[in-house]
């Protein structure tokens, strides 16, 4: 495969055919027919009163807040996480704030994971489950987001993005006064599938940062700004040639451009280039004397398998739930956050929503999954956290990987303490249990040797009841596998009436219960093994 160097070429987005009259151009929501931000927009007086009420007692201006999401970025490619890949601007931000060592995304698909970051909810709570499907790919309008909360409290709200999967198509424009977005239409794909032609809706980070700095020049404080940078997601969206090491072969493409083979060398260069663009933003804030008064969060939606993931787990991309896909960076800096802090406790991307509101002294909605990280930052003792992630590839029209890796159809993961379970309810015998402290690369599956630990983590998954399903056929498990299932609570006949009668086979479409593994006789849907309520 050869990838071309786009130089500074701006990819022209395609028109979006949604029946709503949306333009295909990057646009400013404030000057375009506005999205349904909130049902009742407060008057200017009410907004001013709300903003003054949120100020500290001394009348100080509330902090502006910048959320930066780096697409497809693994922590082990950042200098502040021990990488030899130089990222000096992120390293400086980490040194002046707090770095989280065990932050987990809720999904390895861009819009699903971003929805959790923006709402403090897991995918089964916020309802955005897939990238492309007849349903489940748009954030419902009644779900509060960081943008809607900050907007209601009088903040100027802005978003500048680099790719289509965080566009208004997925429901992300609500609450933003300015929303620079790229839109696409769903098109036919090989094999009769339909999906988003994502390559046509992306923008390199230097062009995105140009727009960010333009917006900041005309934006009054306080503001909430969401910046999304896409480069590491696409090996074709390479930085200028001088950013590519001499050791990477150069190839002349048919159109006379310079191309490069894909892999971790190109990926690392993209991460370095993104770091340089973030340096432009941080320098802009410092030059204007506002950096120290701005709350900044940097995280990623998911990671990428790359060559090491291919070697260990047979998959070099995302969409599955090993740590190379869902262990992501998190850096926080700003007012009230101590410099040089490192948090080693487990946390989840759902915790960022309440944390940003906490440091901005704003109340958030009740009933969210996330918990503010302020206690961990300040060293206070608190109850241990667990991290949840899921991957519903079987419903996703863009997830052609299921044809190549059918066991990745339905994946559910929970991390608790040092243990991580990846559960496959349609094929429980293919599930995986890892002790991350002793086996951080996830190469020794302990499912058959740690039945009690498996039960504990399954109980965490069962209380969430986040199951969804799709028709799925599979081979019957071997006698050895059936014996392993029996050891963790299932009878050797493969039903749910064995050692643990609290488990059952369920058809989530019809919500009917069945005694044995197989397919629902009413709709031919693959049955899912879940815990009885």
DANOR-V485945 format. One record per helix or strand of 2 or more residues. SS is the DSSP state (H for helix, E for strand). FROM is the first residue (numbers start at 0). TO is the last residue. If there is no record, write none. Layout:
# DANOR-V485945
SS_FROM_TO ; SS_FROM_TO
This chain:
# DANOR-V485945
E_2_3 ; H_28_30 ; H_43_53 ; E_63_69 ; H_74_76 ; H_78_80 ; H_87_94 ; E_97_103 ; H_109_118 ; H_122_125 ; H_145_151 ; E_155_159 ; H_163_165 ; H_167_169 ; E_177_179 ; E_185_188 ; H_189_191 ; E_192_195 ; H_197_199 ; H_204_216 ; E_222_228 ; H_230_232 ; H_240_242 ; E_249_251 ; E_257_259 ; H_263_286 ; H_290_292 ; E_293_299 ; H_305_312 ; H_322_325 ; E_326_327 ; E_329_332 ; E_340_347 ; H_350_358 ; H_373_376 ; E_385_391 ; H_392_394 ; H_400_403 ; H_405_407 ; E_409_415 ; E_418_422 ; H_427_429 ; E_431_434 ; H_450_463 ; H_478_486 ; E_502_506 ; E_511_513 ; E_527_530
